[in-house]
Amino acid sequence: MMMRKGKTPQDRLINVYKAHYGPVIDIRRNPTFVKNFLTVGDSSIKIFSEDCKDSPIMWTAPQVRTQTVPYS
């Protein structure tokens, strides 16, 4: 997870999450609850919170094809 206000690469990198087994296709931050963000990859969608770094707070079962999803 990156911070937009960081000036150096060390300042920008906050946490590394074990999100998916393959590449992450899309990341979207919740516009209302900015500590929550959604990731899409390995045929599943996962929602993370910056407060819970161990695992996602919600996820979907693997789907046949998942590429992007709007966060609202």
C-alpha positions in Angstrom: 0.0 0.0 0.0 1.4 3.4 -1.0 0.9 6.8 0.5 0.4 9.6 -1.9 2.0 12.3 0.2 5.4 10.5 0.7 8.3 12.3 -0.9 10.7 9.3 -1.2 10.0 5.7 -2.1 10.7 4.7 1.6 8.1 7.3 2.8 5.5 6.1 0.3 5.5 2.3 1.0 3.4 1.7 4.2 2.6 -2.0 4.2 2.8 -5.1 2.0 -0.3 -7.3 2.0 -0.4 -10.9 0.9 -3.4 -10.3 -1.4 -3.4 -12.8 -4.3 -1.4 -15.7 -5.6 -1.0 -14.1 -9.0 -0.8 -10.5 -10.2 -3.1 -7.9 -8.8 -5.2 -6.6 -11.7 -7.0 -3.6 -10.0 -6.8 -1.7 -6.7 -9.5 0.8 -5.6 -9.7 2.8 -2.4 -13.1 3.3 -0.8 -14.1 6.9 -1.3 -16.0 7.1 2.0 -13.8 4.9 4.3 -10.3 5.7 3.0 -8.7 3.1 5.1 -10.5 0.3 3.2 -9.4 -0.8 -0.3 -10.4 -3.4 -2.7 -8.1 -5.7 -4.8 -8.9 -7.8 -7.8 -6.6 -10.7 -8.8 -6.4 -14.6 -9.0 -10.1 -14.7 -9.9 -11.2 -13.2 -6.6 -12.0 -9.9 -5.0 -10.7 -9.0 -1.6 -11.4 -6.0 0.7 -8.6 -4.9 3.1 -8.4 -2.4 5.9 -5.3 -0.6 6.8 -6.1 -1.4 10.4 -6.1 -5.2 9.8 -2.8 -6.2 8.2 -3.0 -10.0 8.6 -5.7 -10.9 6.2 -8.6 -9.4 4.1 -11.7 -8.4 6.0 -14.0 -9.7 3.2 -13.4 -11.8 0.0 -15.3 -13.6 -2.7 -15.0 -17.2 -3.8 -12.9 -17.6 -7.0 -14.9 -16.7 -10.1 -14.3 -17.8 -13.7 -13.3 -14.3 -14.8 -12.8 -11.2 -12.6 -11.0 -8.2 -14.0 -12.2 -4.8 -12.6 -14.9 -3.7 -10.2 -16.2 -0.3 -9.3 -16.0 0.6 -5.6 -19.0 2.7 -4.4 
